[in-house]
Amino acid sequence: MTDFFGYLALALLALIVLYILWVWWQKFVANRPDRYGKGPGHDLRGAERGQWHRGKDD
């Protein structure tokens, strides 16, 4: 019976580690500053991305 709880604890630990790695990976995937200028601390609206005329002469 203790073997079962040992394997259960190991599986739970593995799930926690995988979840932490997944959250860390999402930080890079979903919050890239080169995607629409939405990264933290980046203001890429303007001539830097060629968006001065967005919505005016489309």
C-alpha positions, 0 to 999 in steps of 0.5 A: 500500500505504501508503494501506491502512495509513493507512486501517487506522490511522484505522479503529483510532483511530476504534474506540478513540475509540468504545470510550472514549466507550462506556465513559464512557457506561456509567458514567452508564447502569449506575451511576445512584444513583437505581436501587436505591441502588447508586451509589457513595457513595449509601446510599438504603436507608431512609425516603428511599426508603420501604423501612423495611418491605420484606420484613416486611408484604408 
